[in-house]
Amino acid sequence: MLSAVNHSGDSDSTGAITGNLLGAERGDLALPLHWLVALEARGLLLVLADDFSYEFTEGHRLHGADGPFTAWQQRYPGC
């Protein structure tokens, strides 16, 4: 991560991409607890991350012949 952000090029972009990849691999619990406690809207972000993961790993269970189940449409209207 340090190499991704401490170079003279487009370090904000490489840092963001590296952070996303590390987060996907290691999850939020790899971060220091005091960062997690201070994170604004953490609960919402956890729900979104779980739903995103569930959609791409178990999407076939969410979607029937008529599209997404009602609960999914209620949570994410317009999808």
Biopython code that builds the backbone (N, CA, C, O; Angstrom):
import numpy as np
from Bio.PDB.StructureBuilder import StructureBuilder

atoms = [
    (1, "MET", "N", (0.823, -1.184, 0.000)),
    (1, "MET", "CA", (0.000, 0.000, 0.000)),
    (1, "MET", "C", (0.871, 1.254, 0.000)),
    (1, "MET", "O", (0.590, 2.215, -0.716)),
    (2, "LEU", "N", (1.921, 1.234, 0.803)),
    (2, "LEU", "CA", (2.805, 2.398, 0.853)),
    (2, "LEU", "C", (3.425, 2.691, -0.506)),
    (2, "LEU", "O", (3.530, 3.853, -0.897)),
    (3, "SER", "N", (3.833, 1.663, -1.225)),
    (3, "SER", "CA", (4.398, 1.869, -2.563)),
    (3, "SER", "C", (3.363, 2.440, -3.520)),
    (3, "SER", "O", (3.697, 3.220, -4.412)),
    (4, "ALA", "N", (2.103, 2.051, -3.332)),
    (4, "ALA", "CA", (1.038, 2.521, -4.223)),
    (4, "ALA", "C", (0.775, 4.011, -4.060)),
    (4, "ALA", "O", (0.389, 4.680, -5.019)),
    (5, "VAL", "N", (0.979, 4.536, -2.862)),
    (5, "VAL", "CA", (0.655, 5.948, -2.625)),
    (5, "VAL", "C", (1.873, 6.855, -2.514)),
    (5, "VAL", "O", (1.730, 8.077, -2.557)),
    (6, "ASN", "N", (3.054, 6.293, -2.375)),
    (6, "ASN", "CA", (4.263, 7.100, -2.201)),
    (6, "ASN", "C", (5.131, 7.110, -3.456)),
    (6, "ASN", "O", (6.321, 6.802, -3.391)),
    (7, "HIS", "N", (4.555, 7.455, -4.572)),
    (7, "HIS", "CA", (5.334, 7.609, -5.794)),
    (7, "HIS", "C", (4.903, 8.888, -6.499)),
    (7, "HIS", "O", (3.891, 9.492, -6.142)),
    (8, "SER", "N", (5.658, 9.288, -7.479)),
    (8, "SER", "CA", (5.418, 10.591, -8.103)),
    (8, "SER", "C", (4.337, 10.571, -9.177)),
    (8, "SER", "O", (3.977, 11.620, -9.711)),
    (9, "GLY", "N", (3.821, 9.400, -9.497)),
    (9, "GLY", "CA", (2.792, 9.311, -10.535)),
    (9, "GLY", "C", (1.401, 9.553, -9.980)),
    (9, "GLY", "O", (1.210, 10.351, -9.062)),
    (10, "ASP", "N", (0.455, 8.867, -10.539)),
    (10, "ASP", "CA", (-0.957, 9.015, -10.183)),
    (10, "ASP", "C", (-1.248, 8.224, -8.902)),
    (10, "ASP", "O", (-2.004, 7.252, -8.920)),
    (11, "SER", "N", (-0.640, 8.651, -7.798)),
    (11, "SER", "CA", (-0.671, 7.861, -6.567)),
    (11, "SER", "C", (-2.048, 7.804, -5.917)),
    (11, "SER", "O", (-2.349, 6.835, -5.220)),
    (12, "ASP", "N", (-2.890, 8.809, -6.123)),
    (12, "ASP", "CA", (-4.224, 8.721, -5.518)),
    (12, "ASP", "C", (-5.032, 7.607, -6.173)),
    (12, "ASP", "O", (-5.782, 6.905, -5.494)),
    (13, "SER", "N", (-4.888, 7.440, -7.474)),
    (13, "SER", "CA", (-5.615, 6.367, -8.170)),
    (13, "SER", "C", (-5.051, 4.994, -7.823)),
    (13, "SER", "O", (-5.811, 4.066, -7.546)),
    (14, "THR", "N", (-3.727, 4.856, -7.835)),
    (14, "THR", "CA", (-3.151, 3.553, -7.510)),
    (14, "THR", "C", (-3.410, 3.194, -6.052)),
    (14, "THR", "O", (-3.585, 2.021, -5.722)),
    (15, "GLY", "N", (-3.435, 4.192, -5.183)),
    (15, "GLY", "CA", (-3.763, 3.934, -3.787)),
    (15, "GLY", "C", (-5.202, 3.475, -3.614)),
    (15, "GLY", "O", (-5.479, 2.563, -2.836)),
    (16, "ALA", "N", (-6.120, 4.111, -4.342)),
    (16, "ALA", "CA", (-7.528, 3.726, -4.258)),
    (16, "ALA", "C", (-7.741, 2.310, -4.774)),
    (16, "ALA", "O", (-8.461, 1.522, -4.160)),
    (17, "ILE", "N", (-7.119, 1.990, -5.893)),
    (17, "ILE", "CA", (-7.265, 0.644, -6.456)),
    (17, "ILE", "C", (-6.654, -0.394, -5.522)),
    (17, "ILE", "O", (-7.259, -1.435, -5.266)),
    (18, "THR", "N", (-5.463, -0.115, -5.016)),
    (18, "THR", "CA", (-4.805, -1.035, -4.093)),
    (18, "THR", "C", (-5.642, -1.235, -2.835)),
    (18, "THR", "O", (-5.799, -2.361, -2.363)),
    (19, "GLY", "N", (-6.178, -0.147, -2.293)),
    (19, "GLY", "CA", (-7.028, -0.251, -1.113)),
    (19, "GLY", "C", (-8.277, -1.076, -1.359)),
    (19, "GLY", "O", (-8.690, -1.855, -0.500)),
    (20, "ASN", "N", (-8.880, -0.909, -2.527)),
    (20, "ASN", "CA", (-10.064, -1.706, -2.872)),
    (20, "ASN", "C", (-9.723, -3.186, -2.971)),
    (20, "ASN", "O", (-10.462, -4.032, -2.466)),
    (21, "LEU", "N", (-8.610, -3.500, -3.619)),
    (21, "LEU", "CA", (-8.216, -4.903, -3.755)),
    (21, "LEU", "C", (-7.865, -5.527, -2.407)),
    (21, "LEU", "O", (-8.258, -6.658, -2.120)),
    (22, "LEU", "N", (-7.130, -4.792, -1.587)),
    (22, "LEU", "CA", (-6.793, -5.312, -0.263)),
    (22, "LEU", "C", (-8.044, -5.478, 0.601)),
    (22, "LEU", "O", (-8.161, -6.444, 1.356)),
    (23, "GLY", "N", (-8.967, -4.537, 0.486)),
    (23, "GLY", "CA", (-10.212, -4.653, 1.235)),
    (23, "GLY", "C", (-11.030, -5.851, 0.811)),
    (23, "GLY", "O", (-11.618, -6.536, 1.648)),
    (24, "ALA", "N", (-11.072, -6.108, -0.490)),
    (24, "ALA", "CA", (-11.811, -7.268, -0.993)),
    (24, "ALA", "C", (-11.169, -8.568, -0.516)),
    (24, "ALA", "O", (-11.861, -9.541, -0.217)),
    (25, "GLU", "N", (-9.842, -8.572, -0.448)),
    (25, "GLU", "CA", (-9.143, -9.785, -0.024)),
    (25, "GLU", "C", (-9.214, -10.003, 1.483)),
    (25, "GLU", "O", (-9.457, -11.120, 1.939)),
    (26, "ARG", "N", (-9.005, -8.942, 2.257)),
    (26, "ARG", "CA", (-8.831, -9.092, 3.702)),
    (26, "ARG", "C", (-10.036, -8.675, 4.531)),
    (26, "ARG", "O", (-10.149, -9.063, 5.694)),
    (27, "GLY", "N", (-10.937, -7.891, 3.951)),
    (27, "GLY", "CA", (-12.119, -7.461, 4.690)),
    (27, "GLY", "C", (-11.828, -6.312, 5.638)),
    (27, "GLY", "O", (-10.677, -5.934, 5.857)),
    (28, "ASP", "N", (-12.894, -5.770, 6.192)),
    (28, "ASP", "CA", (-12.761, -4.593, 7.048)),
    (28, "ASP", "C", (-12.090, -4.893, 8.384)),
    (28, "ASP", "O", (-11.531, -3.990, 9.006)),
    (29, "LEU", "N", (-12.136, -6.134, 8.830)),
    (29, "LEU", "CA", (-11.543, -6.450, 10.131)),
    (29, "LEU", "C", (-10.020, -6.447, 10.113)),
    (29, "LEU", "O", (-9.388, -6.581, 11.161)),
    (30, "ALA", "N", (-9.422, -6.296, 8.926)),
    (30, "ALA", "CA", (-7.973, -6.157, 8.843)),
    (30, "ALA", "C", (-7.531, -4.734, 9.200)),
    (30, "ALA", "O", (-6.341, -4.477, 9.385)),
    (31, "LEU", "N", (-8.490, -3.817, 9.295)),
    (31, "LEU", "CA", (-8.186, -2.427, 9.643)),
    (31, "LEU", "C", (-8.131, -2.260, 11.160)),
    (31, "LEU", "O", (-8.741, -3.044, 11.887)),
    (32, "PRO", "N", (-7.418, -1.267, 11.638)),
    (32, "PRO", "CA", (-7.409, -0.996, 13.078)),
    (32, "PRO", "C", (-8.828, -0.668, 13.570)),
    (32, "PRO", "O", (-9.586, 0.025, 12.891)),
    (33, "LEU", "N", (-9.164, -1.167, 14.732)),
    (33, "LEU", "CA", (-10.504, -0.994, 15.284)),
    (33, "LEU", "C", (-10.898, 0.476, 15.405)),
    (33, "LEU", "O", (-12.052, 0.819, 15.150)),
    (34, "HIS", "N", (-9.967, 1.356, 15.787)),
    (34, "HIS", "CA", (-10.318, 2.766, 15.947)),
    (34, "HIS", "C", (-10.676, 3.412, 14.609)),
    (34, "HIS", "O", (-11.391, 4.414, 14.595)),
    (35, "TRP", "N", (-10.205, 2.877, 13.498)),
    (35, "TRP", "CA", (-10.645, 3.372, 12.189)),
    (35, "TRP", "C", (-12.076, 2.948, 11.918)),
    (35, "TRP", "O", (-12.878, 3.735, 11.415)),
    (36, "LEU", "N", (-12.397, 1.702, 12.250)),
    (36, "LEU", "CA", (-13.739, 1.184, 11.994)),
    (36, "LEU", "C", (-14.789, 1.888, 12.843)),
    (36, "LEU", "O", (-15.884, 2.182, 12.362)),
    (37, "VAL", "N", (-14.463, 2.155, 14.088)),
    (37, "VAL", "CA", (-15.407, 2.824, 14.990)),
    (37, "VAL", "C", (-15.738, 4.213, 14.480)),
    (37, "VAL", "O", (-16.874, 4.670, 14.609)),
    (38, "ALA", "N", (-14.761, 4.885, 13.905)),
    (38, "ALA", "CA", (-14.956, 6.259, 13.432)),
    (38, "ALA", "C", (-15.559, 6.339, 12.027)),
    (38, "ALA", "O", (-15.869, 7.433, 11.555)),
    (39, "LEU", "N", (-15.729, 5.210, 11.361)),
    (39, "LEU", "CA", (-16.208, 5.209, 9.982)),
    (39, "LEU", "C", (-17.682, 5.605, 9.908)),
    (39, "LEU", "O", (-18.545, 4.952, 10.494)),
    (40, "GLU", "N", (-17.951, 6.675, 9.183)),
    (40, "GLU", "CA", (-19.318, 7.162, 9.016)),
    (40, "GLU", "C", (-20.121, 6.169, 8.183)),
    (40, "GLU", "O", (-19.641, 5.682, 7.160)),
    (41, "ALA", "N", (-21.336, 5.870, 8.616)),
    (41, "ALA", "CA", (-22.268, 4.981, 7.922)),
    (41, "ALA", "C", (-21.710, 3.567, 7.752)),
    (41, "ALA", "O", (-21.978, 2.918, 6.741)),
    (42, "ARG", "N", (-20.944, 3.086, 8.722)),
    (42, "ARG", "CA", (-20.336, 1.755, 8.633)),
    (42, "ARG", "C", (-21.386, 0.675, 8.454)),
    (42, "ARG", "O", (-21.199, -0.241, 7.653)),
    (43, "GLY", "N", (-22.498, 0.767, 9.194)),
    (43, "GLY", "CA", (-23.547, -0.239, 9.085)),
    (43, "GLY", "C", (-24.098, -0.345, 7.676)),
    (43, "GLY", "O", (-24.283, -1.446, 7.156)),
    (44, "LEU", "N", (-24.358, 0.786, 7.065)),
    (44, "LEU", "CA", (-24.861, 0.805, 5.697)),
    (44, "LEU", "C", (-23.824, 0.227, 4.728)),
    (44, "LEU", "O", (-24.168, -0.535, 3.825)),
    (45, "LEU", "N", (-22.565, 0.591, 4.920)),
    (45, "LEU", "CA", (-21.510, 0.073, 4.051)),
    (45, "LEU", "C", (-21.374, -1.445, 4.175)),
    (45, "LEU", "O", (-21.121, -2.127, 3.182)),
    (46, "LEU", "N", (-21.541, -1.977, 5.382)),
    (46, "LEU", "CA", (-21.475, -3.423, 5.572)),
    (46, "LEU", "C", (-22.620, -4.130, 4.859)),
    (46, "LEU", "O", (-22.424, -5.177, 4.243)),
    (47, "VAL", "N", (-23.823, -3.550, 4.945)),
    (47, "VAL", "CA", (-24.976, -4.134, 4.249)),
    (47, "VAL", "C", (-24.745, -4.117, 2.743)),
    (47, "VAL", "O", (-24.990, -5.117, 2.068)),
    (48, "LEU", "N", (-24.279, -3.002, 2.214)),
    (48, "LEU", "CA", (-24.011, -2.909, 0.781)),
    (48, "LEU", "C", (-22.945, -3.917, 0.347)),
    (48, "LEU", "O", (-23.102, -4.575, -0.682)),
    (49, "ALA", "N", (-21.874, -4.041, 1.113)),
    (49, "ALA", "CA", (-20.802, -4.978, 0.768)),
    (49, "ALA", "C", (-21.306, -6.416, 0.803)),
    (49, "ALA", "O", (-20.997, -7.206, -0.089)),
    (50, "ASP", "N", (-22.083, -6.757, 1.829)),
    (50, "ASP", "CA", (-22.632, -8.108, 1.921)),
    (50, "ASP", "C", (-23.593, -8.387, 0.770)),
    (50, "ASP", "O", (-23.548, -9.460, 0.169)),
    (51, "ASP", "N", (-24.457, -7.433, 0.462)),
    (51, "ASP", "CA", (-25.410, -7.613, -0.630)),
    (51, "ASP", "C", (-24.703, -7.742, -1.968)),
    (51, "ASP", "O", (-25.092, -8.563, -2.799)),
    (52, "PHE", "N", (-23.671, -6.941, -2.184)),
    (52, "PHE", "CA", (-22.899, -7.016, -3.425)),
    (52, "PHE", "C", (-22.272, -8.400, -3.563)),
    (52, "PHE", "O", (-22.344, -9.024, -4.622)),
    (53, "SER", "N", (-21.659, -8.868, -2.482)),
    (53, "SER", "CA", (-21.039, -10.183, -2.500)),
    (53, "SER", "C", (-22.078, -11.271, -2.746)),
    (53, "SER", "O", (-21.849, -12.187, -3.536)),
    (54, "TYR", "N", (-23.210, -11.172, -2.075)),
    (54, "TYR", "CA", (-24.273, -12.164, -2.219)),
    (54, "TYR", "C", (-24.826, -12.158, -3.643)),
    (54, "TYR", "O", (-25.093, -13.219, -4.207)),
    (55, "GLU", "N", (-24.996, -10.997, -4.216)),
    (55, "GLU", "CA", (-25.514, -10.895, -5.584)),
    (55, "GLU", "C", (-24.606, -11.626, -6.577)),
    (55, "GLU", "O", (-25.089, -12.300, -7.487)),
    (56, "PHE", "N", (-23.292, -11.490, -6.398)),
    (56, "PHE", "CA", (-22.362, -12.072, -7.358)),
    (56, "PHE", "C", (-21.938, -13.496, -7.035)),
    (56, "PHE", "O", (-21.284, -14.138, -7.858)),
    (57, "THR", "N", (-22.292, -14.006, -5.862)),
    (57, "THR", "CA", (-21.974, -15.395, -5.543)),
    (57, "THR", "C", (-23.218, -16.275, -5.500)),
    (57, "THR", "O", (-23.147, -17.468, -5.797)),
    (58, "GLU", "N", (-24.352, -15.695, -5.132)),
    (58, "GLU", "CA", (-25.594, -16.459, -4.990)),
    (58, "GLU", "C", (-26.749, -15.813, -5.732)),
    (58, "GLU", "O", (-27.910, -16.030, -5.387)),
    (59, "GLY", "N", (-26.440, -15.019, -6.751)),
    (59, "GLY", "CA", (-27.470, -14.292, -7.475)),
    (59, "GLY", "C", (-28.551, -15.173, -8.048)),
    (59, "GLY", "O", (-29.707, -14.760, -8.145)),
    (60, "HIS", "N", (-28.186, -16.395, -8.434)),
    (60, "HIS", "CA", (-29.181, -17.309, -8.987)),
    (60, "HIS", "C", (-30.270, -17.650, -7.971)),
    (60, "HIS", "O", (-31.389, -17.989, -8.358)),
    (61, "ARG", "N", (-29.960, -17.566, -6.694)),
    (61, "ARG", "CA", (-30.974, -17.815, -5.650)),
    (61, "ARG", "C", (-31.864, -16.598, -5.432)),
    (61, "ARG", "O", (-32.993, -16.731, -4.961)),
    (62, "LEU", "N", (-31.365, -15.424, -5.769)),
    (62, "LEU", "CA", (-32.130, -14.190, -5.575)),
    (62, "LEU", "C", (-33.125, -13.945, -6.690)),
    (62, "LEU", "O", (-34.157, -13.306, -6.482)),
    (63, "HIS", "N", (-32.818, -14.450, -7.869)),
    (63, "HIS", "CA", (-33.596, -14.102, -9.051)),
    (63, "HIS", "C", (-34.373, -15.302, -9.573)),
    (63, "HIS", "O", (-33.800, -16.345, -9.887)),
    (64, "GLY", "N", (-35.669, -15.136, -9.656)),
    (64, "GLY", "CA", (-36.512, -16.157, -10.255)),
    (64, "GLY", "C", (-36.821, -15.788, -11.696)),
    (64, "GLY", "O", (-36.180, -14.908, -12.271)),
    (65, "ALA", "N", (-37.789, -16.453, -12.267)),
    (65, "ALA", "CA", (-38.162, -16.204, -13.659)),
    (65, "ALA", "C", (-38.684, -14.783, -13.860)),
    (65, "ALA", "O", (-38.587, -14.237, -14.959)),
    (66, "ASP", "N", (-39.239, -14.182, -12.803)),
    (66, "ASP", "CA", (-39.816, -12.840, -12.906)),
    (66, "ASP", "C", (-38.884, -11.744, -12.409)),
    (66, "ASP", "O", (-39.330, -10.615, -12.205)),
    (67, "GLY", "N", (-37.623, -12.040, -12.211)),
    (67, "GLY", "CA", (-36.678, -11.026, -11.742)),
    (67, "GLY", "C", (-36.401, -11.148, -10.257)),
    (67, "GLY", "O", (-36.680, -12.190, -9.664)),
    (68, "PRO", "N", (-35.857, -10.107, -9.642)),
    (68, "PRO", "CA", (-35.476, -10.151, -8.222)),
    (68, "PRO", "C", (-36.682, -10.359, -7.316)),
    (68, "PRO", "O", (-37.803, -9.957, -7.629)),
    (69, "PHE", "N", (-36.417, -10.990, -6.202)),
    (69, "PHE", "CA", (-37.456, -11.143, -5.188)),
    (69, "PHE", "C", (-37.880, -9.773, -4.686)),
    (69, "PHE", "O", (-37.123, -8.808, -4.790)),
    (70, "THR", "N", (-39.065, -9.688, -4.154)),
    (70, "THR", "CA", (-39.633, -8.415, -3.712)),
    (70, "THR", "C", (-38.737, -7.706, -2.702)),
    (70, "THR", "O", (-38.565, -6.490, -2.789)),
    (71, "ALA", "N", (-38.164, -8.432, -1.749)),
    (71, "ALA", "CA", (-37.321, -7.797, -0.728)),
    (71, "ALA", "C", (-36.119, -7.114, -1.363)),
    (71, "ALA", "O", (-35.708, -6.041, -0.922)),
    (72, "TRP", "N", (-35.564, -7.719, -2.377)),
    (72, "TRP", "CA", (-34.410, -7.143, -3.063)),
    (72, "TRP", "C", (-34.813, -5.862, -3.792)),
    (72, "TRP", "O", (-34.073, -4.879, -3.781)),
    (73, "GLN", "N", (-35.979, -5.877, -4.418)),
    (73, "GLN", "CA", (-36.476, -4.688, -5.113)),
    (73, "GLN", "C", (-36.810, -3.582, -4.118)),
    (73, "GLN", "O", (-36.624, -2.406, -4.431)),
    (74, "GLN", "N", (-37.289, -3.923, -2.948)),
    (74, "GLN", "CA", (-37.590, -2.907, -1.944)),
    (74, "GLN", "C", (-36.314, -2.255, -1.429)),
    (74, "GLN", "O", (-36.273, -1.046, -1.202)),
    (75, "ARG", "N", (-35.284, -3.054, -1.247)),
    (75, "ARG", "CA", (-34.025, -2.515, -0.736)),
    (75, "ARG", "C", (-33.336, -1.657, -1.796)),
    (75, "ARG", "O", (-32.735, -0.631, -1.479)),
    (76, "TYR", "N", (-33.428, -2.087, -3.058)),
    (76, "TYR", "CA", (-32.758, -1.388, -4.147)),
    (76, "TYR", "C", (-33.762, -1.090, -5.264)),
    (76, "TYR", "O", (-33.749, -1.743, -6.307)),
    (77, "PRO", "N", (-34.621, -0.112, -5.043)),
    (77, "PRO", "CA", (-35.633, 0.196, -6.070)),
    (77, "PRO", "C", (-34.969, 0.697, -7.353)),
    (77, "PRO", "O", (-33.959, 1.401, -7.323)),
    (78, "GLY", "N", (-35.557, 0.319, -8.452)),
    (78, "GLY", "CA", (-35.039, 0.756, -9.739)),
    (78, "GLY", "C", (-33.978, -0.148, -10.317)),
    (78, "GLY", "O", (-33.465, 0.117, -11.404)),
    (79, "CYS", "N", (-33.639, -1.210, -9.614)),
    (79, "CYS", "CA", (-32.595, -2.141, -10.124)),
    (79, "CYS", "C", (-33.235, -3.270, -10.877)),
    (79, "CYS", "O", (-32.536, -4.151, -11.380)),
]
sb = StructureBuilder()
sb.init_structure("model")
sb.init_model(0)
sb.init_chain("A")
sb.init_seg("    ")
for serial, (resi, resn, name, xyz) in enumerate(atoms, 1):
    if name == "N":
        sb.init_residue(resn, " ", resi, " ")
    sb.init_atom(name, np.array(xyz, "f"), 0.0, 1.0, " ", f" {name:<3s}", serial, name[0])
structure = sb.get_structure()
